[in-house]
């Protein structure tokens, strides 16, 4: 269920505290913040009842900040509080995903009404999100499936193009899983795949995602990550797999390695197909030689 707490961000100290008091009087705990990064961290951790984003202070570019917040958690309800008599601002905010726009200063009755409706909306969205997650999950590993990967990559690439930001992917293939299947059976191999997916997920940010591409291959998406950053992530994941003991049966465990290839927008490709092909080729450079490494293929 969504967090009952409401975040109040931006604006002057006086306006922020006044709005926080109105939220508290409406029956919700309120947290006033000046740092957008702190707000993003809060909503990445959990869906909140609502965010009130006041123009000014930390929100000197409120629509850009709105984009950042919604990218961190797309289902988060956000109400912008801005100057009265500015229809362009209101229209722009709603087009970019704001739940509602209030004129400053927001009065208690408006705050109470918005909170009541937003709380119901958040509960419904949370329930729908659970259903969507189930539809987009791989049945075996519970990583996201390939169908969702295609949609997600297009969304992230569109955002990367719009804001001129990096976006990287990793292509990962388990080394010698066939040996596990041959020695212990395919059921044990399936258990390894499930454990690998969970292990990788533990080492990712909330904005990163892991997808099962097929067989023993996985794709990891890394928004806001350049090639250097992606290389660090890939090596961290490679070490995590290498150190892990995969329990095959009671008293029996195996250790495996993984080969990775990476690709970064825009250097290695301008669309999802190009990035996937580039990362796959980079991975096979490692797979066909030493294994247990990270491949970075230069663009011809």
C-alpha positions in Angstrom: 0.0 0.0 0.0 1.2 3.6 -0.6 2.8 5.5 2.2 0.4 7.8 4.1 3.1 10.5 4.3 3.0 13.6 2.1 6.2 15.4 0.8 6.3 19.1 0.5 9.1 20.3 -1.7 10.3 23.7 -3.1 9.1 27.2 -2.4 10.0 29.5 0.4 10.5 28.2 3.9 7.3 30.1 5.0 5.2 28.7 2.1 6.6 25.2 2.6 5.8 25.1 6.4 2.3 26.6 5.8 1.5 23.9 3.3 2.9 21.2 5.6 0.6 22.4 8.4 -2.4 22.3 6.1 -1.5 18.7 5.1 -1.1 17.7 8.8 -4.5 19.3 9.6 -6.0 17.2 6.8 -4.9 14.0 8.6 -1.6 13.2 6.8 1.9 13.3 8.2 3.9 15.8 6.2 7.7 16.1 5.5 9.0 19.4 4.2 12.1 19.1 2.0 14.5 21.5 0.4 16.6 18.9 -1.5 15.1 17.3 -4.7 17.5 14.4 -4.3 16.1 13.6 -0.9 12.6 13.6 -2.4 13.6 11.3 -5.2 15.2 8.9 -2.7 12.0 8.9 -0.6 9.8 8.0 -3.5 12.2 5.5 -5.0 11.9 3.7 -1.7 8.1 3.8 -1.5 5.1 5.4 -3.2 3.8 8.3 -1.1 0.3 9.6 -0.8 1.2 12.8 -2.6 3.9 15.3 -3.3 3.2 19.0 -3.3 5.8 20.8 -5.5 5.9 24.5 -4.9 7.4 26.8 -7.5 10.6 28.6 -6.3 13.4 27.6 -3.9 14.6 24.2 -5.0 12.0 24.2 -7.8 13.4 27.0 -9.9 12.6 24.8 -13.0 9.5 23.0 -11.7 8.6 21.2 -14.9 12.0 19.7 -15.2 11.9 18.7 -11.5 8.5 17.2 -12.2 10.0 15.1 -15.0 12.8 13.8 -12.6 10.3 12.9 -9.9 8.0 11.0 -12.3 11.0 9.2 -13.9 12.0 8.0 -10.4 8.4 6.7 -9.8 6.0 7.2 -12.7 2.9 6.4 -10.6 3.6 9.0 -7.9 0.9 11.7 -7.6 2.4 15.2 -7.8 0.5 18.5 -7.3 2.3 21.7 -8.5 1.6 24.8 -6.5 2.3 27.9 -8.7 1.3 31.4 -9.5 -2.3 32.1 -10.2 -3.4 33.3 -13.7 -0.7 31.3 -15.6 -2.6 28.9 -17.9 0.5 28.0 -19.8 2.2 26.7 -16.7 -0.9 24.8 -15.7 -1.3 23.2 -19.1 2.4 22.3 -19.3 2.4 20.7 -15.9 -0.7 18.6 -16.6 0.7 17.5 -20.0 3.9 16.3 -18.3 2.1 14.2 -15.8 1.1 16.4 -12.8 -1.9 15.1 -10.9 -3.2 18.6 -10.3 -2.2 22.2 -10.2 -3.1 24.6 -7.4 -2.7 28.4 -7.3 -0.5 29.8 -4.6 -1.2 30.1 -1.8 -3.2 26.8 -1.6 -6.1 27.0 0.9 -6.9 24.3 3.4 -10.1 23.1 1.7 -8.2 22.6 -1.6 -5.5 20.7 0.1 -7.9 18.4 1.9 -9.9 17.7 -1.3 -6.8 17.0 -3.3 -5.4 14.7 -0.6 -8.6 12.7 -0.4 -8.8 12.1 -4.1 -5.1 11.5 -4.5 -5.1 8.9 -1.7 -7.8 6.9 -3.5 -5.9 7.2 -6.8 -2.7 6.0 -5.2 -4.3 2.9 -3.8 -5.9 2.1 -7.1 -2.6 2.6 -9.0 -0.7 0.5 -6.5 -3.2 -2.4 -7.1 -2.9 -2.0 -10.9 0.9 -1.8 -10.7 0.9 -5.2 -9.0 -1.2 -6.7 -11.9 1.1 -5.1 -14.5 4.2 -6.4 -12.8 2.8 -9.9 -12.9 2.0 -9.6 -16.6 5.5 -8.3 -17.4 7.4 -10.9 -15.3 9.2 -14.0 -16.5 7.5 -17.0 -15.0 10.6 -18.8 -14.0 13.0 -16.1 -12.7 10.6 -13.3 -11.9 12.9 -10.9 -13.8 11.0 -8.7 -16.3 10.2 -10.5 -19.6 11.4 -9.7 -23.1 8.1 -8.1 -24.1 8.4 -5.5 -21.4 12.1 -5.0 -22.1 11.2 -3.7 -25.6 8.7 -1.2 -24.3 10.9 -0.1 -21.4 13.9 0.5 -23.6 12.0 2.6 -26.0 10.7 4.8 -23.1 14.2 5.2 -21.7 15.7 6.0 -25.0 13.1 8.6 -25.7 13.9 10.2 -22.4 17.6 10.0 -23.1 17.2 11.7 -26.5 14.9 14.5 -25.1 17.3 15.4 -22.3 20.6 14.5 -23.9 21.4 12.0 -21.2 23.4 8.7 -21.3 21.7 5.3 -21.2 23.5 2.0 -21.0 22.6 -1.7 -21.2 24.4 -4.9 -20.2 24.0 -8.2 -21.9 24.8 -11.1 -19.6 25.3 -14.8 -20.2 26.0 -17.4 -17.6 29.2 -19.4 -18.2 28.9 -23.3 -18.2 25.3 -23.5 -17.1 25.0 -26.5 -19.5 27.4 -28.3 -17.2 25.1 -27.8 -14.3 22.1 -29.1 -16.4 24.1 -32.1 -17.5 25.4 -33.0 -14.1 22.4 -32.2 -11.9 19.4 -31.9 -14.3 17.5 -29.1 -15.8 15.5 -28.5 -12.6 18.7 -27.5 -10.8 19.7 -25.4 -13.7 16.4 -23.6 -13.4 17.0 -23.0 -9.7 20.4 -21.4 -10.6 18.6 -19.0 -13.1 16.1 -18.0 -10.4 18.9 -17.3 -7.9 21.0 -15.4 -10.5 18.1 -13.0 -11.3 17.6 -12.3 -7.6 21.3 -11.8 -7.0 21.6 -9.3 -9.8 18.5 -7.4 -8.7 20.0 -6.9 -5.2 23.0 -5.1 -6.7 21.0 -2.7 -8.9 19.4 0.7 -8.2 15.6 1.0 -8.2 15.7 2.7 -11.6 17.8 -0.2 -13.1 15.9 -3.2 -14.4 16.9 -6.8 -15.2 15.1 -8.8 -18.0 15.4 -12.4 -19.0 16.3 -12.3 -22.7 16.1 -16.0 -23.2 17.7 -19.2 -21.9 20.6 -18.2 -19.6 20.8 -14.7 -21.0 19.8 -11.5 -19.2 19.7 -7.8 -20.1 20.2 -5.1 -17.5 19.1 -1.5 -18.3 21.0 1.4 -16.7 19.4 4.9 -17.1 21.5 7.9 -16.5 24.7 5.8 -16.8 27.6 6.4 -19.2 30.0 3.8 -20.5 32.4 4.2 -17.5 29.6 3.9 -15.0 28.2 0.8 -16.9 31.6 -0.8 -16.8 31.7 -0.4 -13.0 28.3 -1.9 -12.6 29.1 -4.8 -14.9 32.3 -5.7 -13.0 30.4 -5.4 -9.7 27.7 -7.8 -11.0 30.4 -10.1 -12.4 32.1 -10.3 -9.0 28.9 -10.9 -7.2 28.1 -13.9 -9.5 31.6 -15.3 -9.2 31.6 -15.1 -5.4 28.2 -16.6 -4.9 27.6 -20.3 -4.0 24.5 -21.6 -5.8 22.7 -24.2 -3.8 21.9 -27.2 -6.0 20.6 -29.5 -3.4 21.0 -30.1 0.3 24.8 -30.2 0.9 25.7 -29.5 -2.7 26.5 -26.1 -4.2 28.3 -24.8 -7.4 30.1 -21.6 -8.3 29.7 -20.1 -11.7 30.9 -17.1 -13.6 29.2 -14.8 -16.1 30.2 -13.0 -19.3 29.0 -9.4 -19.9 28.8 -7.0 -22.9 27.9 -3.4 -22.7 26.5 -0.7 -25.0 25.8 2.9 -24.3 23.5 5.4 -26.1 24.4 7.3 -28.2 28.0 6.1 -28.8 27.1 2.5 -29.5 23.6 2.8 -31.1 20.7 5.1 -31.5 17.9 2.6 -30.9 17.1 -0.5 -28.9 18.0 -3.0 -31.7 21.4 -1.4 -32.3 22.3 -1.3 -28.6 21.2 -4.9 -28.0 23.2 -6.1 -31.1 26.3 -4.1 -30.0 26.1 -5.4 -26.4 25.5 -9.0 -27.6 28.5 -8.9 -29.8 30.7 -7.4 -27.0 29.5 -10.2 -24.7 30.5 -12.9 -27.3 34.0 -11.4 -27.6 34.4 -12.4 -23.9 32.4 -15.6 -24.2 34.5 -16.9 -27.0 37.8 -16.2 -25.2 38.4 -16.0 -21.5 34.8 -15.8 -20.1 34.2 -14.2 -16.7 34.7 -10.7 -18.1 33.2 -7.6 -19.5 33.3 -6.9 -23.2 33.4 -3.4 -24.6 33.3 -3.4 -28.4 34.5 -0.3 -30.3 32.2 1.2 -32.8 33.6 0.6 -36.3 
